[in-house]
Amino acid sequence: MRVTMDEDEVREESEVEKSINVWRQSERKIMIETVQDLIQTSHKYAKSQYTPSAQRARWTKLAGQLIWYKDQILKNFSLEAMTIDLQTLKRQIRESEERRERETRSRNYPTIVFRKPTEGKAEDAEEAQNPETSEASKADDPEDAKENALKTA
């Protein structure tokens, strides 16, 4: 069994991780073989006497691009690079879950406050006792405003 070391833990690889690593290596091998075939084909067409001269530059350029692509596959799809990427992704997922959990715990929802029926009646009684506020509230109604204007005039 192989032992992997994360930054904060030491553990053994599970069977699932082993099968994933085997699959990755097989996919990497297939990708490299395919790109190598394309590189050989593009070299063949670039050097062929039957290829028009205008297309030779294109085939040469394609071969260069495929060589660069193969180099990137070799760098980025190595087992070490993929393991590091996987560990980084796991850490990011763990951190985002912790952050989301903290946000849900600390979320302050605004409370909905309903007026008690006694409060509304008490305010209405105060308005009725204070004649200035009751006249002002009556002035909001257009008909009452006309009556108030006639009384004051």
Backbone as JSON, one array per atom type, in Angstrom:
{
  "sequence": "MRVTMDEDEVREESEVEKSINVWRQSERKIMIETVQDLIQTSHKYAKSQYTPSAQRARWTKLAGQLIWYKDQILKNFSLEAMTIDLQTLKRQIRESEERRERETRSRNYPTIVFRKPTEGKAEDAEEAQNPETSEASKADDPEDAKENALKTA",
  "N": [[0.83, -1.19, 0.0], [0.37, 2.22, -0.67], [1.43, 5.23, 0.82], [0.12, 8.4, 1.26], [0.89, 11.8, 1.84], [-0.8, 14.38, 3.12], [-1.04, 17.93, 3.77], [-1.97, 18.21, 6.35], [-2.54, 15.69, 7.28], [-1.87, 12.17, 7.5], [-2.32, 9.33, 5.6], [-3.48, 6.19, 4.27], [-3.75, 5.16, 0.84], [-6.89, 4.6, -0.62], [-8.78, 1.92, -2.13], [-10.34, 2.95, -4.16], [-9.03, 5.35, -4.86], [-6.69, 4.22, -5.84], [-7.65, 2.87, -8.11], [-8.56, 5.05, -9.57], [-6.13, 6.38, -10.03], [-4.83, 4.48, -11.64], [-6.53, 4.51, -13.85], [-6.18, 7.19, -14.69], [-3.47, 7.11, -15.43], [-3.6, 5.34, -17.58], [-5.24, 6.79, -19.34], [-3.62, 9.01, -19.77], [-1.49, 7.8, -21.09], [-2.78, 6.96, -23.44], [-3.5, 9.47, -24.52], [-0.97, 10.6, -24.98], [0.08, 8.8, -26.86], [-1.71, 9.19, -28.98], [-1.28, 11.91, -29.63], [1.38, 11.71, -30.36], [1.17, 10.14, -32.68], [-0.19, 11.98, -34.3], [1.75, 13.96, -34.48], [3.78, 12.61, -35.9], [2.41, 12.18, -38.31], [1.96, 14.81, -39.17], [4.63, 15.65, -39.52], [5.35, 13.95, -41.59], [3.69, 14.86, -43.69], [4.65, 17.47, -43.84], [7.22, 17.08, -44.82], [6.82, 15.78, -47.2], [7.13, 15.39, -50.72], [4.95, 15.67, -52.26], [3.23, 17.36, -51.06], [1.77, 20.53, -51.37], [3.68, 23.55, -51.54], [2.66, 25.77, -50.18], [1.17, 24.63, -48.19], [2.99, 23.3, -46.65], [4.16, 24.92, -44.69], [2.02, 25.2, -42.97], [1.67, 22.55, -42.06], [4.1, 22.21, -40.77], [3.9, 24.13, -38.76], [1.7, 23.05, -37.37], [2.86, 20.67, -36.46], [4.74, 21.69, -34.66], [3.0, 22.88, -32.79], [1.69, 20.61, -31.86], [3.79, 19.25, -30.66], [4.35, 20.99, -28.55], [1.91, 20.72, -27.2], [2.02, 18.03, -26.45], [4.15, 18.15, -24.68], [2.97, 19.69, -22.67], [1.0, 17.9, -21.81], [2.63, 15.9, -20.74], [3.73, 17.31, -18.61], [1.5, 18.29, -17.1], [-0.16, 16.1, -16.65], [1.16, 14.29, -15.14], [1.54, 11.91, -12.52], [2.2, 12.97, -10.04], [1.62, 15.71, -10.34], [-1.12, 15.61, -10.81], [-1.99, 14.48, -8.43], [-1.35, 16.49, -6.62], [-3.03, 18.52, -7.59], [-5.49, 17.31, -7.08], [-5.45, 17.15, -4.28], [-5.41, 19.87, -3.67], [-7.9, 20.68, -4.7], [-9.57, 19.16, -3.01], [-9.01, 20.38, -0.55], [-9.92, 22.99, -1.05], [-12.65, 22.49, -1.4], [-13.32, 21.51, 1.12], [-12.78, 23.8, 2.67], [-14.64, 25.62, 1.57], [-17.04, 24.35, 2.26], [-16.87, 24.51, 5.05], [-16.92, 27.3, 5.36], [-19.44, 27.88, 4.32], [-21.0, 26.54, 6.18], [-20.41, 28.01, 8.49], [-21.51, 30.46, 7.73], [-24.23, 29.84, 7.58], [-24.74, 29.23, 10.22], [-24.23, 31.67, 11.49], [-25.97, 33.39, 10.35], [-28.13, 36.09, 10.49], [-31.37, 36.42, 10.68], [-33.89, 38.76, 9.84], [-36.27, 39.65, 12.24], [-39.75, 39.22, 12.23], [-42.14, 41.41, 13.26], [-45.23, 41.61, 14.7], [-47.88, 43.88, 15.25], [-49.42, 44.21, 18.36], [-52.86, 43.79, 19.12], [-53.77, 45.51, 21.16], [-51.94, 47.58, 21.17], [-52.43, 49.01, 18.81], [-55.02, 50.0, 19.3], [-54.52, 51.64, 21.47], [-52.95, 53.66, 20.35], [-54.78, 54.8, 18.58], [-56.59, 55.84, 20.39], [-55.05, 57.79, 21.62], [-54.69, 59.56, 19.48], [-57.28, 60.46, 19.14], [-57.68, 61.88, 21.49], [-55.86, 63.97, 21.23], [-56.45, 66.88, 19.65], [-55.12, 68.25, 17.59], [-53.59, 66.41, 16.11], [-55.61, 64.76, 15.27], [-57.1, 66.39, 13.56], [-55.21, 66.85, 11.62], [-54.9, 64.32, 10.62], [-57.38, 63.99, 9.54], [-57.21, 65.79, 7.52], [-55.91, 64.52, 5.53], [-57.78, 63.23, 4.0], [-59.46, 64.26, 1.12], [-62.1, 65.42, 1.14], [-62.52, 66.03, 3.81], [-60.48, 67.86, 4.1], [-61.46, 70.04, 2.66], [-63.63, 70.77, 4.26], [-62.31, 71.49, 6.63], [-60.88, 73.67, 5.68], [-62.95, 75.46, 5.1], [-63.98, 75.88, 7.66], [-61.91, 77.2, 8.98], [-61.76, 79.51, 7.51]],
  "CA": [[0.0, 0.0, 0.0], [1.1, 3.47, -0.79], [1.02, 6.2, 1.82], [0.21, 9.78, 0.79], [0.93, 12.76, 2.94], [-1.4, 15.71, 2.94], [-0.42, 18.92, 4.63], [-2.39, 18.1, 7.73], [-2.87, 14.33, 7.68], [-1.16, 11.06, 6.88], [-3.29, 8.25, 5.46], [-3.21, 5.24, 3.21], [-4.63, 5.31, -0.31], [-7.97, 3.63, -0.66], [-8.88, 1.18, -3.38], [-10.93, 3.85, -5.16], [-7.96, 6.23, -5.33], [-5.78, 3.41, -6.66], [-8.27, 2.64, -9.42], [-8.56, 6.34, -10.27], [-4.77, 6.63, -10.51], [-4.57, 3.57, -12.76], [-7.29, 5.03, -14.99], [-5.5, 8.41, -15.14], [-2.24, 6.75, -16.13], [-3.96, 4.76, -18.88], [-5.7, 7.89, -20.19], [-2.43, 9.8, -20.11], [-0.76, 7.02, -22.09], [-3.54, 7.03, -24.7], [-3.38, 10.83, -25.04], [0.39, 10.8, -25.49], [0.2, 8.01, -28.09], [-2.49, 9.85, -30.03], [-0.58, 13.12, -30.04], [2.6, 11.29, -31.06], [0.75, 9.76, -34.04], [-0.49, 13.21, -35.04], [3.03, 14.63, -34.75], [4.42, 11.88, -36.99], [1.66, 12.45, -39.55], [2.22, 16.19, -39.61], [6.01, 15.68, -40.02], [5.36, 13.27, -42.88], [3.12, 15.77, -44.69], [5.52, 18.64, -43.98], [8.41, 16.71, -45.59], [6.45, 15.1, -48.44], [7.3, 16.17, -51.95], [3.64, 15.82, -52.88], [2.49, 18.41, -50.36], [2.03, 21.86, -51.95], [4.59, 24.36, -50.71], [1.88, 26.67, -49.34], [0.66, 23.87, -47.04], [4.1, 22.78, -45.84], [4.31, 25.79, -43.51], [0.93, 24.87, -42.06], [1.96, 21.25, -41.44], [5.22, 22.41, -39.86], [3.35, 24.84, -37.62], [0.89, 22.09, -36.64], [3.77, 19.76, -35.76], [5.27, 22.43, -33.5], [1.94, 23.01, -31.79], [1.43, 19.3, -31.26], [4.92, 18.96, -29.76], [4.11, 21.79, -27.35], [0.78, 20.11, -26.52], [2.52, 16.79, -25.84], [4.95, 18.56, -23.52], [2.02, 20.09, -21.63], [0.39, 16.67, -21.28], [3.62, 15.25, -19.9], [3.89, 18.09, -17.38], [0.28, 18.47, -16.32], [-0.84, 14.86, -16.36], [1.98, 13.37, -14.36], [0.82, 11.46, -11.33], [2.45, 13.9, -8.94], [0.88, 16.95, -10.59], [-2.55, 15.34, -10.64], [-2.24, 14.26, -7.0], [-1.32, 17.81, -5.99], [-4.26, 19.2, -7.98], [-6.6, 16.68, -6.38], [-5.39, 17.57, -2.88], [-5.8, 21.28, -3.63], [-9.34, 20.72, -4.86], [-10.21, 18.66, -1.78], [-8.86, 21.41, 0.49], [-10.82, 24.09, -1.38], [-14.01, 22.05, -1.14], [-13.46, 21.46, 2.57], [-12.85, 25.18, 3.17], [-15.91, 26.23, 1.17], [-18.1, 23.77, 3.08], [-16.77, 25.1, 6.39], [-17.36, 28.69, 5.27], [-20.89, 27.85, 4.13], [-21.57, 26.13, 7.45], [-20.3, 29.16, 9.4], [-22.47, 31.48, 7.31], [-25.59, 29.44, 7.94], [-24.87, 29.33, 11.67], [-24.19, 33.06, 11.94], [-26.92, 34.21, 9.58], [-29.13, 36.77, 11.32], [-32.59, 36.69, 9.92], [-34.67, 39.83, 10.47], [-37.47, 39.13, 12.88], [-40.99, 39.85, 11.81], [-42.86, 41.81, 14.48], [-46.62, 41.98, 14.46], [-48.41, 44.75, 16.29], [-50.44, 43.61, 19.21], [-54.12, 44.53, 18.94], [-53.92, 46.54, 22.19], [-51.1, 48.73, 20.8], [-53.13, 49.78, 17.77], [-56.15, 50.69, 19.93], [-53.99, 52.68, 22.34], [-52.52, 54.76, 19.5], [-55.99, 55.45, 18.07], [-57.17, 56.6, 21.51], [-54.21, 58.98, 21.8], [-55.0, 60.5, 18.4], [-58.6, 61.05, 19.38], [-57.56, 62.83, 22.58], [-55.08, 65.12, 20.76], [-57.24, 67.41, 18.53], [-54.27, 68.71, 16.48], [-53.23, 65.29, 15.27], [-56.81, 64.2, 14.65], [-57.43, 67.25, 12.43], [-54.2, 66.63, 10.59], [-55.17, 63.03, 9.98], [-58.56, 64.19, 8.72], [-56.85, 66.59, 6.36], [-55.43, 63.62, 4.49], [-58.92, 62.93, 3.15], [-59.76, 65.51, 0.4], [-63.37, 66.04, 1.54], [-62.31, 66.6, 5.13], [-59.62, 69.03, 3.95], [-62.31, 71.16, 2.25], [-64.41, 71.19, 5.41], [-61.4, 72.19, 7.54], [-60.54, 74.95, 5.09], [-64.11, 76.31, 5.23], [-64.12, 76.23, 9.08], [-60.88, 78.16, 9.35], [-61.92, 80.73, 6.74]],
  "C": [[0.87, 1.24, 0.0], [0.56, 4.47, 0.23], [1.2, 7.58, 1.23], [0.19, 10.7, 1.98], [0.31, 14.06, 2.51], [-0.69, 16.66, 3.87], [-0.76, 18.69, 6.1], [-2.74, 16.67, 8.17], [-2.03, 13.32, 6.91], [-2.15, 9.91, 6.82], [-2.87, 7.33, 4.32], [-4.2, 5.46, 2.08], [-5.69, 4.23, -0.28], [-7.97, 2.93, -2.03], [-9.43, 2.06, -4.5], [-9.86, 4.77, -5.73], [-6.97, 5.48, -6.2], [-6.37, 3.2, -8.05], [-8.33, 3.92, -10.23], [-7.18, 6.64, -10.82], [-4.4, 5.73, -11.68], [-5.28, 4.07, -14.01], [-6.63, 6.28, -15.56], [-4.25, 8.08, -15.94], [-2.54, 6.15, -17.5], [-4.45, 5.84, -19.84], [-4.54, 8.76, -20.66], [-1.65, 9.1, -21.21], [-1.45, 7.09, -23.44], [-3.41, 8.41, -25.33], [-2.0, 11.06, -25.66], [0.59, 10.03, -26.79], [-0.53, 8.67, -29.25], [-1.77, 11.1, -30.54], [0.71, 12.77, -30.8], [2.28, 10.85, -32.49], [0.47, 11.0, -34.89], [0.79, 13.96, -35.39], [3.73, 13.94, -35.91], [3.73, 12.14, -38.32], [1.95, 13.85, -40.07], [3.65, 16.34, -40.12], [6.08, 15.05, -41.41], [4.82, 14.19, -43.97], [3.99, 17.0, -44.9], [6.73, 18.35, -44.85], [8.1, 16.1, -46.95], [6.64, 16.0, -49.64], [5.96, 16.41, -52.64], [2.77, 16.87, -52.19], [2.79, 19.75, -51.02], [2.85, 22.72, -50.99], [3.83, 25.3, -49.78], [1.38, 25.94, -48.09], [1.78, 23.33, -46.15], [4.3, 23.61, -44.57], [3.23, 25.47, -42.49], [1.19, 23.55, -41.33], [3.12, 21.38, -40.44], [4.75, 23.11, -38.59], [2.52, 23.9, -36.74], [1.78, 21.12, -35.86], [4.36, 20.44, -34.52], [4.24, 22.58, -32.41], [1.66, 21.68, -31.1], [2.56, 18.88, -30.32], [4.75, 19.73, -28.46], [2.98, 21.16, -26.52], [1.2, 18.83, -25.81], [3.34, 17.11, -24.59], [4.04, 18.97, -22.36], [1.34, 18.88, -20.99], [1.36, 15.98, -20.34], [3.79, 15.98, -18.57], [2.65, 18.02, -16.49], [-0.41, 17.17, -15.93], [0.07, 13.83, -15.7], [1.23, 13.03, -13.08], [1.0, 12.43, -10.17], [1.64, 15.17, -9.1], [-0.61, 16.74, -10.37], [-2.89, 15.11, -9.18], [-2.27, 15.6, -6.26], [-2.59, 18.58, -6.32], [-5.46, 18.64, -7.22], [-6.62, 17.09, -4.91], [-5.81, 19.03, -2.73], [-7.31, 21.42, -3.76], [-10.07, 20.24, -3.62], [-10.15, 19.71, -0.68], [-9.81, 22.57, 0.22], [-12.27, 23.72, -1.09], [-14.28, 22.03, 0.36], [-13.61, 22.86, 3.15], [-14.17, 25.84, 2.8], [-17.08, 25.66, 1.97], [-18.07, 24.34, 4.5], [-17.27, 26.53, 6.39], [-18.88, 28.75, 5.15], [-21.59, 27.48, 5.44], [-21.53, 27.27, 8.46], [-21.32, 30.23, 9.03], [-23.89, 31.1, 7.7], [-25.8, 29.51, 9.44], [-24.98, 30.77, 12.12], [-25.17, 33.95, 11.21], [-27.97, 34.79, 10.5], [-30.32, 37.11, 10.45], [-33.34, 37.83, 10.59], [-35.95, 39.24, 11.05], [-38.68, 39.92, 12.4], [-41.79, 40.14, 13.07], [-44.25, 42.24, 14.07], [-47.08, 42.87, 15.6], [-49.46, 44.0, 17.08], [-51.72, 44.42, 19.05], [-54.29, 45.64, 19.97], [-53.08, 47.77, 21.84], [-51.8, 49.61, 19.78], [-54.28, 50.57, 18.36], [-55.64, 51.83, 20.8], [-53.55, 53.89, 21.51], [-53.72, 55.52, 18.94], [-56.64, 56.31, 19.16], [-56.37, 57.87, 21.75], [-54.5, 60.01, 20.71], [-56.34, 61.18, 18.62], [-58.54, 62.08, 20.5], [-56.81, 64.09, 22.15], [-55.78, 65.7, 19.53], [-56.36, 67.85, 17.35], [-53.93, 67.56, 15.55], [-54.45, 64.7, 14.6], [-57.24, 65.06, 13.47], [-56.45, 67.04, 11.29], [-54.46, 65.31, 9.89], [-56.42, 63.13, 9.12], [-58.23, 64.97, 7.46], [-56.29, 65.74, 5.24], [-56.54, 63.26, 3.52], [-59.32, 64.24, 2.46], [-61.07, 66.19, 0.83], [-63.24, 66.69, 2.9], [-61.42, 67.85, 5.05], [-60.45, 70.25, 3.52], [-63.11, 71.69, 3.44], [-63.54, 71.97, 6.4], [-61.05, 73.57, 7.01], [-61.71, 75.92, 5.24], [-64.28, 76.76, 6.69], [-63.12, 77.29, 9.48], [-61.06, 79.48, 8.63], [-63.04, 81.59, 7.19]]
}
